[in-house]
Amino acid sequence: MTLVLFAGCSNLGSIGNVLGSVLGGAGGQRQQQQQQLDVEIQQVDANSGRLYVRTQDGQQGTIRVDNQTQVVYNNQRYPVTSLERGDVVRIQTQQTQNNELYASRIDVLRSAR
């Protein structure tokens, strides 16, 4: 069990690689269109502009966010910093020039509270 957890953590830098099949392509390929991911928030690091997330099957990764990222819950907008560990969200992403995923919109499907 620990080996699996560490294997997942070693790929935190590129959720595109971790979730390549979910995104419909290899993580290293540049994808212009937006993709949707349903994930659970593990950690919000506003200082570095990163969300640490986990899929339903336990794969982990990071997604970039900034003050332009829209967070919507019950038809109301919130800052990214309002997200909490355990929130289940649908993230619309696009791949950056650095092959990272950037969240343009986050819809909270189920709040941890």
N, C-alpha and C positions, 0 to 999 in steps of 0.2 A: 504494500500500500504506500509506504513512504517513497519507494522508487518512482511510482506513478506520479505522485504529487510533485516530486522534484523534477521529473521529466516535463511535466506541464509548466512548472515555474520557470524552467530554463528558456521557454519560448515566450516569456511575457513581453519581449520587445516588439513582436510583430504578430498581432492577432490574425493578420492576413495569412501568415504561414500556418498558424495553429488551426485556423478555420477555413482554409483554402477551399475545401469541398463545399462548405456552406455558402461561400461567396461566389461559387461557380467558376473558379479559376485558381491558378497557382498564386501564392502570396506575392511572388516576385513580379508578376505581370501588372502593368499599370492598367487600372480600370477607371474609365471615365464616368460611367453611369453610377448612380447612387445604388447602394445595396442596403438591405435591412437585416438587422441582427436582433434576435430576442435573447437577452442575457440578464443575469443577476449582477447587480453592483456588489463588488467586493470591497472596494476602497475608492474614495474620491481624493485626489491630490491636486487641489486647486493651484498650489504654488508651481507645480511642473506642468499643469494643464493636461493631466492624464486621469482617465478612469481605468480602474482595474476591474475586469469583468470575468464572469464564468458562464459557460453555456449549460444547458440542461444536462448534457452528457459529461460535464466536469472539465471541459477544456477551458484554459485560462488565457487571457491576453490583455493588452492595453489598447485604449482608444484615446486619441487626442481630442481635447475640448478647449474652447476659449470663450471670451465674453460674447461672441456672436452665436454660440451654440444655443438653440432654443430648447428649453425644457418645458413640456406641457403635461399638466395633470388636471383632470376634471375641467378641461377647457380653460385653464388658467396658466399663465406663463410664470416660471420661476427661474432663479439663477441656478447654474450648475451646482453651486455649493449647497443647494437644498437637497440634492440626492444623498441617499444614505445606504449603508451596507444592508443588503437584503431586498432593496427595491428591485422589482422585475420591470425591465424597460425594453422598448423597441427602439433601436437606434438606426437612424438613416446615416450611412457613412459614405465617404468618398476617399479614395486613396490620394495621399499627398505626394509631392515630388520626392520625398524621402522614403517612400514606400511604407508610410504609416497610415493607419485609418484615422480619419477626422470625422467627428460627429457633427453634422449640421443641424440635426433635430433629434431630440430624445422624448419619446412619449412614455410616461410612467403607466404601466399596465396594472401593477399592484404595488402599493406602498408597503414598506416594511412596518409601518406604524399601524 
